[in-house]
Amino acid sequence: MGTKRPHVCLAQQASAVLRAGLVCLLLCGPQRVLSDSDEVVGTEWENWKSTHGISYDELDDMQRRAIWEENMEKIENHNLGFLMGRRPFALGMNKYGDLTRQEYQVLQGAMINAHFVKRGKDVSARRLRYNARRSDARSVDYRRMGFVTEVKDQGYCGSCWAFSTTGAIEGQLFKKTGQLISLSEQNLVDCSKPYGTNGCSGAWMANAYDYVIGNGLQATDSYPYLSVDTQPCFYDSRLAVAHIRDYRFIPKGDEQALADAVTTIGPITVAIDASNPSFLFYSSGIYDEPNCDPNHLSHAVVLVGFGSEEGRKYWIIKNSWGASWGEGGYMRLIRNGRNTCGIASYALYPVL
């Protein structure tokens, strides 16, 4: 077998300048010269492997190249629609180019069916609306306000649930203390299984919150992330830097309540449908995937704000697939009141 690098678990609509740049990438850049030459495609495949530090034996190489070529074709076809103004977001080849559909499903890691979710107490939508009206915010971006840590990378482990949980707690801890501390996802992966989580095989975020209520959480510095779920729990309560008392859910499917919560509370833990290939290869723009299913919640992220551009409203979500994915590790998702991709189907936040 060849050596393969670990995969990651799975703002403004592109301007004329971006479109022109994408034209250059498609026509003359390193992604793919518009040619059916096997030699050209083979060179691009070799360059892609070299860029991402990947190697395979001969049989695996043939199989993985076929997957990569199929994904590249999908990306190019989508981007032609983007260049012609028919699609509001662009795709790009990235380090996930040779993932099979099954591998991508394993790596999403949310393990959530919106019809059978573990839920707790809902916060009052009326109270959220009352508090939000006082600020009357048309946009919120907690990245600019100090609430959000660096973009993280969960590696070849379906632990997005842990990153979604820590992201919201990090924001509330900053709001309370003025200190931005990166919290340990590995602490959750290793230690919260008795509370109903499943390490690299996914989890409910509410179960992760249950663990933090009962134990607390260490910082990344004292409990670093390893992208595995095979080691014992090393939690040391003397090193805990974060504690929460409870958590609250946003009323299911209520985008206005979700916007009010973001405005008045801070970053929110959310689950979304990330099962479509367009999500995996999202590069820029306002993501609006017609095949998104609000009841198929496959991936956990952190909602860190919202805004609008040219009359199109969007959410700002922080992913945990590294800064090379999307817009520096972030995505802008359409905010249209229709609960696109299930953004408001399973949303909750910690109470310190």
PyMOL commands that set and color helices and strands:
alter all, ss='L'
color gray80, all
select helices_A, chain A and resi 16-28+38-52+58-83+101-108+125-135+142-145+160-177+185-191+193-195+205-215+237-239+255-264+277-280+340-342
alter helices_A, ss='H'
color red, helices_A
select strands_A, chain A and resi 89-91+109-113+140-141+217-218+240-242+246-249+268-272+282-287+296-309+312-318+330-334+347-351
alter strands_A, ss='S'
color yellow, strands_A
deselect
rebuild
show_as cartoon
